[in-house]
């Protein structure tokens, strides 16, 4: 494709091989193939040998400084002894990317996940270029938490304070200070993008983004990387010897309350353990898995696409029991590999699955309906058709090139 004369600088915190950063990297590579002059400024140690990825962790010293800076971000919440010990980010510390050559050369600055002390919110006030911020969780609109809805907290709608995560009874606590600081430094003309309609709706309800232009462009995956492998071949490569139907579940950390793993456990206990084989990936408590008394296999933490593709492909159904997810990339990865998904009809996942067409959306947050959904898929007479429709939907709506074209339209609109 011909060069479309766009120069985009993506600001991306975190390892490019996993999490929110991986979606940003796939978008970047698709934009490049579509003729956009796209660059990434990151603190990822992994750059894939890509010259258009500029990292601040390119020496032992810079890696050490990056670790120390990340630890500084953990200090402010320590003032609250009774806080819930889940991720909380301040935006107090970070690199001044406006001093870099990459910033000076760009037409548009595109923020993604910027936490872990990678971006100091104060520096955003210095940006004199057009800006887009793709929200990959709830942090952009809150006073520090990333998963407000999983805490049943709507304080972000009224300016934060009395923070449930900090277990604070003070209206003028750290969360309100952080949110007010964002108000002070965020450029009012920046475009806000949610990766799901649910996340965009939360941004529109928030105190911070009142008056901002908020729109939705879905998260994306590389559908060449996540494509079907014959199930028998995948099982053989993975060393899985069973004729039982395989139920797969996976998350980076099953202990995260918003991942809903307890709902999965309740659902599985309603199924016949002699009929199904369980597979897991991610950090999981082996004692819990063993207590289920199902034949099973745990693959541990996976971050390479080849292993993930094989694991998704070997399964007959993937279960995503999230109570709150901004999008849920694992759902799209599984569907891309031709494996239908059961999820709850809530938050980000409800955008992805079409009920009883390419998967099953269970009533929130009922374990018995999650169990019913698993059996509906596994005993479906048109199972192969379900698999094909799941794959087709992902290629049609969530492929990186499809999403990149939507961003190109947004960039061109901004620069008019």
C-alpha positions as CSV (number, residue, x, y, z in Angstrom):
1,X,0.0,0.0,0.0
2,X,1.2,3.5,-0.8
3,X,2.5,5.7,2.1
4,X,-0.3,7.7,3.5
5,X,2.0,10.3,5.0
6,X,1.0,9.7,8.6
7,X,3.7,9.8,11.3
8,X,2.4,8.1,14.5
9,X,4.3,7.6,17.8
10,X,2.8,5.0,20.1
11,X,3.6,5.3,23.8
12,X,3.5,1.8,25.2
13,X,4.4,0.6,28.7
14,X,5.1,-3.0,29.5
15,X,6.4,-6.1,27.8
16,X,5.5,-6.2,24.1
17,X,5.0,-10.0,24.3
18,X,2.1,-9.9,26.6
19,X,-0.9,-8.0,28.0
20,X,-2.1,-4.7,26.6
21,X,1.2,-4.0,25.0
22,X,0.9,-6.9,22.6
23,X,-2.3,-5.5,21.1
24,X,-0.6,-2.2,20.6
25,X,2.4,-3.9,18.9
26,X,0.1,-5.8,16.5
27,X,-1.7,-2.5,15.7
28,X,1.7,-0.9,15.0
29,X,2.9,-3.7,12.7
30,X,-0.4,-3.6,10.7
31,X,-0.2,0.2,10.4
32,X,3.3,-0.1,9.0
33,X,2.2,-2.7,6.4
34,X,-0.6,-0.2,5.4
35,X,2.0,2.4,4.7
36,X,1.9,4.4,7.9
37,X,5.2,5.7,9.4
38,X,4.5,4.1,12.8
39,X,7.0,4.0,15.7
40,X,6.7,2.7,19.3
41,X,8.4,4.3,22.3
42,X,8.4,1.8,25.1
43,X,10.1,0.3,28.2
44,X,9.8,-3.2,26.9
45,X,12.9,-5.3,27.1
46,X,11.7,-7.1,23.9
47,X,11.7,-5.3,20.6
48,X,11.6,-8.2,18.2
49,X,14.6,-6.7,16.4
50,X,12.2,-4.0,15.0
51,X,14.0,-0.8,14.3
52,X,10.7,1.1,14.6
53,X,10.5,0.1,18.3
54,X,12.5,2.5,20.5
55,X,13.1,1.2,24.1
56,X,14.5,3.0,27.1
57,X,15.7,-0.3,28.5
58,X,18.6,-0.9,26.1
59,X,21.4,-1.2,28.7
60,X,21.9,-2.8,32.2
61,X,21.8,0.7,33.8
62,X,18.6,1.7,32.0
63,X,16.9,-1.6,32.9
64,X,17.8,-1.0,36.6
65,X,16.5,2.6,36.5
66,X,13.3,1.3,34.9
67,X,12.8,-1.2,37.7
68,X,13.4,1.4,40.4
69,X,11.0,3.8,38.7
70,X,8.4,1.1,38.6
71,X,8.9,0.5,42.3
72,X,8.4,4.2,43.1
73,X,4.9,4.0,41.7
74,X,4.1,1.4,44.4
75,X,5.0,3.8,47.2
76,X,2.1,6.2,47.4
77,X,-0.6,3.4,48.1
78,X,1.6,2.2,51.0
79,X,0.2,5.1,53.1
80,X,-3.1,3.1,53.2
81,X,-2.4,0.0,55.4
82,X,-5.8,-1.6,54.8
83,X,-5.8,-1.2,51.0
84,X,-6.7,-4.1,48.7
85,X,-3.4,-5.3,47.3
86,X,-4.1,-5.2,43.6
87,X,-2.6,-2.9,40.9
88,X,-2.9,0.8,41.7
89,X,-1.0,3.4,39.6
90,X,-0.3,7.1,40.4
91,X,1.1,8.5,37.1
92,X,3.5,10.6,39.3
93,X,6.7,9.3,37.7
94,X,7.9,8.7,34.1
95,X,10.0,9.6,31.1
96,X,9.6,12.9,29.4
97,X,9.0,11.6,25.9
98,X,8.5,15.1,24.6
99,X,12.2,15.6,24.6
100,X,12.8,12.7,22.2
101,X,13.5,12.8,18.5
102,X,10.6,10.4,17.9
103,X,8.2,12.8,19.6
104,X,9.5,15.7,17.5
105,X,9.1,13.8,14.2
106,X,5.5,12.6,14.9
107,X,2.2,14.0,13.7
108,X,0.2,12.2,16.3
109,X,1.0,10.9,19.7
110,X,-1.0,7.7,20.5
111,X,-1.1,6.6,24.1
112,X,-1.9,3.0,25.1
113,X,-1.2,1.4,28.5
114,X,1.2,3.9,30.1
115,X,1.6,2.8,33.7
116,X,4.4,1.3,35.8
117,X,5.9,4.8,36.0
118,X,6.5,5.0,32.3
119,X,4.5,8.3,31.7
120,X,4.2,11.1,34.2
121,X,0.8,12.8,33.6
122,X,2.5,16.2,34.0
123,X,4.4,15.7,30.8
124,X,1.1,15.3,28.8
125,X,0.5,19.0,29.3
126,X,3.7,19.7,27.3
127,X,2.4,17.8,24.2
128,X,1.8,20.2,21.3
129,X,0.6,17.6,18.9
130,X,-2.6,15.8,18.2
131,X,-3.2,13.0,20.7
132,X,-5.2,9.7,20.8
133,X,-5.5,7.7,24.0
134,X,-6.6,4.1,23.6
135,X,-7.9,3.0,27.0
136,X,-7.0,-0.7,27.6
137,X,-8.5,-0.8,31.2
138,X,-10.3,1.7,33.5
139,X,-7.2,3.5,34.8
140,X,-7.4,6.5,32.4
141,X,-10.7,7.6,34.0
142,X,-10.0,6.7,37.6
143,X,-7.9,8.0,40.5
144,X,-5.5,5.1,40.5
145,X,-7.4,1.8,40.2
146,X,-7.6,-0.2,37.1
147,X,-10.7,-2.3,37.8
148,X,-13.2,0.0,39.6
149,X,-16.2,-2.0,38.4
150,X,-14.9,-5.2,40.0
151,X,-14.8,-3.3,43.3
152,X,-18.4,-2.2,42.8
153,X,-17.0,1.4,42.9
154,X,-18.5,4.2,40.9
155,X,-16.6,7.0,42.5
156,X,-14.8,7.7,39.2
157,X,-18.1,9.2,38.1
158,X,-18.0,11.9,40.8
159,X,-14.3,12.7,41.0
160,X,-13.0,9.8,43.2
161,X,-12.2,10.1,46.9
162,X,-13.4,7.6,49.6
163,X,-11.4,5.0,47.5
164,X,-12.7,1.5,47.9
165,X,-9.4,0.0,46.8
166,X,-7.4,2.1,49.3
167,X,-10.1,1.4,51.9
168,X,-10.3,5.1,52.5
169,X,-13.0,7.1,54.2
170,X,-11.5,10.4,53.2
171,X,-13.1,12.4,50.4
172,X,-9.7,14.1,49.7
173,X,-7.6,11.0,49.6
174,X,-4.9,9.9,47.2
175,X,-7.4,8.8,44.5
176,X,-9.0,12.3,44.4
177,X,-5.5,13.9,44.2
178,X,-4.5,11.7,41.3
179,X,-7.8,12.3,39.4
180,X,-7.5,16.1,39.9
181,X,-3.9,15.9,38.6
182,X,-5.2,14.2,35.5
183,X,-7.8,16.9,35.1
184,X,-5.1,19.5,35.3
185,X,-2.7,18.0,32.8
186,X,-4.8,16.2,30.2
187,X,-5.1,18.1,26.9
188,X,-8.9,18.7,26.4
189,X,-8.7,18.1,22.6
190,X,-7.3,14.6,22.8
191,X,-9.4,11.7,21.3
192,X,-10.4,8.9,23.7
193,X,-10.8,5.4,22.4
194,X,-12.3,2.5,24.3
195,X,-11.5,-1.1,23.2
196,X,-15.1,-2.1,23.9
197,X,-18.4,-0.4,24.0
198,X,-18.6,-1.2,27.7
199,X,-15.3,0.6,28.4
200,X,-16.3,3.6,26.3
201,X,-19.6,3.8,28.1
202,X,-17.8,3.9,31.4
203,X,-15.5,6.7,30.2
204,X,-18.6,8.8,29.1
205,X,-20.0,8.4,32.6
206,X,-16.7,9.5,34.2
207,X,-16.0,12.8,35.8
208,X,-12.7,13.1,34.0
209,X,-13.8,12.6,30.4
210,X,-16.9,14.8,30.4
211,X,-16.7,16.9,27.3
212,X,-14.1,14.6,25.6
213,X,-14.7,12.9,22.3
214,X,-15.0,9.2,23.2
215,X,-15.4,6.5,20.6
216,X,-14.9,2.7,20.3
217,X,-12.4,0.8,18.2
218,X,-12.0,-2.8,19.2
219,X,-8.8,-4.4,20.4
220,X,-7.1,-6.6,17.8
221,X,-5.1,-9.7,17.2
222,X,-3.0,-11.1,14.4
223,X,-5.3,-13.7,12.9
224,X,-2.4,-15.3,11.0
225,X,-0.7,-16.0,14.4
226,X,-4.0,-17.2,15.9
227,X,-5.4,-19.6,13.3
228,X,-6.7,-23.2,13.6
229,X,-4.6,-26.3,14.0
230,X,-6.2,-29.6,13.6
231,X,-7.3,-30.7,17.1
232,X,-5.8,-34.2,16.8
233,X,-2.5,-32.8,15.6
234,X,-2.5,-30.1,18.4
235,X,-3.2,-32.8,21.0
236,X,-0.4,-35.0,19.7
237,X,2.2,-32.1,19.7
238,X,1.1,-31.2,23.3
239,X,1.2,-34.8,24.4
240,X,-2.4,-34.9,25.4
241,X,-3.7,-38.5,25.2
242,X,-7.5,-38.4,25.7
243,X,-10.7,-39.0,23.8
244,X,-12.6,-36.8,26.2
245,X,-13.8,-33.4,25.1
246,X,-11.4,-30.7,26.3
247,X,-12.4,-27.6,28.3
248,X,-9.8,-24.9,28.4
249,X,-9.5,-21.9,30.7
250,X,-6.7,-19.4,31.0
251,X,-5.6,-16.1,32.5
252,X,-2.3,-14.5,33.5
253,X,-3.3,-14.7,37.2
254,X,-6.3,-16.7,38.3
255,X,-6.1,-15.0,41.7
256,X,-7.3,-11.6,40.2
257,X,-10.8,-11.2,41.6
258,X,-12.1,-9.8,38.3
259,X,-11.2,-13.0,36.4
260,X,-14.0,-14.9,38.0
261,X,-12.2,-18.2,38.4
262,X,-14.4,-19.2,41.4
263,X,-17.4,-19.0,39.0
264,X,-15.5,-21.4,36.7
265,X,-14.9,-23.8,39.6
266,X,-18.6,-23.7,40.5
267,X,-19.6,-24.4,36.9
268,X,-17.2,-27.3,36.5
269,X,-18.4,-29.0,39.6
270,X,-21.8,-29.3,37.9
271,X,-20.3,-31.4,35.0
272,X,-19.5,-35.1,34.8
273,X,-15.8,-35.5,35.6
274,X,-15.6,-38.8,33.6
275,X,-16.7,-37.0,30.4
276,X,-14.4,-34.0,30.2
277,X,-10.7,-33.2,30.3
278,X,-9.6,-29.8,31.7
279,X,-6.7,-27.7,30.4
280,X,-5.3,-24.6,32.1
281,X,-2.8,-21.9,31.2
282,X,-1.6,-19.2,33.5
283,X,-0.5,-19.0,37.1
284,X,-2.9,-21.3,39.0
285,X,-3.1,-23.0,42.4
286,X,-2.5,-26.7,41.8
287,X,-4.3,-27.7,44.9
288,X,-7.5,-26.2,43.6
289,X,-7.1,-28.0,40.3
290,X,-6.4,-31.3,41.9
291,X,-9.4,-31.0,44.2
292,X,-11.7,-30.9,41.1
293,X,-10.8,-34.6,40.5
294,X,-11.0,-34.1,36.7
295,X,-8.3,-35.5,34.5
296,X,-6.3,-32.4,33.6
297,X,-3.2,-30.7,32.3
298,X,-1.7,-27.4,33.3
299,X,0.6,-25.6,30.9
300,X,1.7,-22.8,33.3
301,X,2.3,-19.3,32.0
302,X,2.4,-19.0,28.2
303,X,3.5,-15.9,26.3
304,X,4.6,-17.3,23.0
305,X,2.0,-17.4,20.2
306,X,2.9,-20.9,19.0
307,X,2.2,-22.5,22.3
308,X,-1.0,-20.5,22.8
309,X,-2.2,-21.4,19.3
310,X,-1.7,-25.1,20.0
311,X,-3.5,-24.9,23.4
312,X,-6.5,-23.0,22.0
313,X,-6.7,-25.4,19.0
314,X,-6.6,-28.6,21.1
315,X,-9.6,-27.5,23.1
316,X,-13.3,-28.1,22.2
317,X,-14.4,-25.0,24.2
318,X,-12.7,-22.1,25.9
319,X,-14.3,-20.7,29.1
320,X,-13.8,-17.0,29.9
321,X,-15.5,-16.4,33.3
322,X,-14.4,-12.8,33.8
323,X,-16.6,-10.6,36.0
324,X,-15.0,-7.5,34.5
325,X,-12.8,-7.2,31.4
326,X,-12.2,-4.2,29.2
327,X,-12.1,-6.5,26.2
328,X,-10.7,-10.0,26.9
329,X,-8.1,-10.8,24.2
330,X,-8.0,-14.5,25.1
331,X,-11.6,-14.9,23.8
332,X,-10.6,-13.5,20.4
333,X,-7.4,-15.6,20.3
334,X,-9.5,-18.7,21.0
335,X,-12.1,-17.9,18.4
336,X,-9.3,-17.1,15.9
337,X,-8.1,-20.6,16.4
338,X,-11.6,-21.9,15.7
339,X,-12.5,-22.8,19.3
340,X,-15.9,-21.5,20.5
341,X,-16.1,-19.6,23.8
342,X,-18.4,-19.4,26.8
343,X,-18.4,-16.1,28.7
344,X,-20.7,-13.9,30.7
345,X,-23.0,-11.5,28.9
346,X,-21.3,-8.5,30.5
347,X,-18.5,-5.9,30.2
348,X,-16.1,-6.2,27.3
349,X,-16.7,-9.8,26.4
350,X,-20.3,-9.2,25.4
351,X,-19.1,-7.3,22.4
352,X,-17.2,-10.3,21.1
353,X,-19.4,-13.4,21.3
354,X,-22.7,-13.7,19.4
355,X,-25.0,-15.8,21.6
356,X,-25.6,-19.3,20.2
357,X,-24.0,-18.3,16.8
358,X,-20.3,-18.5,17.5
359,X,-20.3,-19.1,21.2
360,X,-22.5,-18.8,24.3
361,X,-23.1,-15.8,26.6
362,X,-24.2,-16.9,30.1
363,X,-26.4,-14.8,32.3
364,X,-24.2,-12.6,34.6
365,X,-22.8,-14.0,36.8
366,X,-24.5,-17.4,37.2
367,X,-22.3,-20.4,37.4
368,X,-25.1,-22.8,36.5
369,X,-25.6,-21.0,33.2
370,X,-21.9,-21.0,32.5
371,X,-22.0,-24.7,33.0
372,X,-25.1,-24.9,30.6
373,X,-23.1,-23.0,28.0
374,X,-20.2,-25.4,28.2
375,X,-22.5,-28.3,27.6
376,X,-24.5,-26.5,24.9
377,X,-21.3,-26.0,22.9
378,X,-19.8,-29.4,23.5
379,X,-23.0,-31.3,22.6
380,X,-24.0,-29.1,19.7
381,X,-24.9,-31.0,16.5
382,X,-23.5,-28.1,14.5
383,X,-20.3,-27.9,16.4
384,X,-18.1,-27.5,13.3
385,X,-20.2,-24.7,12.1
386,X,-19.8,-22.9,15.4
387,X,-16.1,-23.3,15.1
388,X,-16.1,-21.8,11.6
389,X,-18.3,-18.9,12.5
390,X,-16.1,-18.1,15.5
391,X,-13.1,-17.9,13.2
392,X,-14.9,-15.9,10.6
393,X,-16.1,-13.3,13.1
394,X,-12.6,-12.7,14.4
395,X,-11.1,-12.3,10.9
396,X,-14.0,-10.0,9.9
397,X,-14.0,-7.7,13.0
398,X,-10.9,-8.1,15.1
399,X,-8.0,-8.7,12.7
400,X,-5.2,-6.1,13.1
401,X,-5.5,-4.9,9.6
402,X,-9.3,-4.3,10.0
403,X,-8.6,-2.3,13.2
404,X,-5.6,-0.5,11.8
405,X,-7.8,0.9,8.9
406,X,-10.2,2.3,11.5
407,X,-7.3,4.0,13.3
408,X,-6.1,5.5,10.0
409,X,-9.5,7.0,9.4
410,X,-9.3,8.5,12.9
411,X,-5.8,9.9,12.4
412,X,-6.8,11.5,9.1
413,X,-9.9,13.0,10.7
414,X,-7.8,14.5,13.5
415,X,-5.3,16.0,11.1
416,X,-7.9,17.7,8.8
